[in-house]
Amino acid sequence: MNSQESAAEPDLVVRDAPERRRYEARLGSELAGFIDYDVDGTVLALLHAEVAEEFGGRGIGGRMVRQTLDDVRGRGLRIRPACSFVANWVARHPDYADLVDRQDRA
């Protein structure tokens, strides 16, 4: 965990919002960020991660990715990190590399 992640908000809650096809990060009732996804069987293509400007610089993006991937792992799913932020985060955290779906799909 880097210093930016450890300084993140302690009450950040990340939950799947399947009706919107995204994981949402909330601080209380406020939407602080989200990760959009698409589903292909047991693989989630993580398309776009975004943190609201007013919450930037507080480590929310990293915690949001970590909690999303922890949920994905717990559900026995895999990911396809189409979002560069998520892909770079996974590259820096090799303990999550096993979640990446590496099969070529035609």
Secondary structure, DSSP 8 states (H G I E B T S, - for coil): --HHHHTS-TTEEEEEEGGGTEEEEEETTEEEEEEEEEEETTEEEEEEEEE-GGGTTSSHHHHHHHHHHHHHHHTT-EEEE-SHHHHHHHHH-GGGGGGB------
